[in-house]
Amino acid sequence: MWTDRQLRVLINERKNENNNFHELSGNMKHNFWKGLASKINLEFGTTYTGRQCKEKFNGLVRAYKKMQLYIEGKPKGRKSALGTKYYEEFSERFWEKRQTIYDIAHKINTTSHTTTPSSSPLHSPICSPISPLRSHSSSSPTPPPSLITYTLPFTRLTFIL
């Protein structure tokens, strides 16, 4: 049975190593969980395996997701003690791979070619238009592509649409 202190170490280690975790290959991720189990076992005198640590963490993520569905009133939602206890912390979704500005730009550019403006990710909370810039010369036979500048959380990018 996992104690609150053991769960705190599990969550904190996974949270603090999130960026590194997502850079690891399959076998190295196995070693990550194994190392985390060793740390918990040394600190608390337990005998958890890496697999048990991974399963417990994934169970916490599932409890968060079910709690989210419960809050949204969805039929598959379920309120649980773990979901309630860790909901706020897990609502930060710290375990997910962080998108770089290049990932965001790629997503915008690849989806904007096939979507309508109302369903385009250009109107998502991740990025919002500052001002469309249209560069059109009257001597040009065909108008050049539209340039739109967006502000992302940490930079400003111009995309050709």
QUIRADA-V800026 format. One record per helix or strand. SS is the DSSP state (hx for helix, st for strand). FROM is the first residue (numbers start at 1). TO is the last residue. Records with the same first field share a line. If there is no record, write none. Layout:
BEGIN
SS=FROM-TO / FROM-TO
END
This chain:
BEGIN
hx=4-16 / 18-23 / 26-44 / 50-71 / 81-90 / 101-111 / 117-119 / 121-123
st=127-133 / 147-152 / 155-160
END
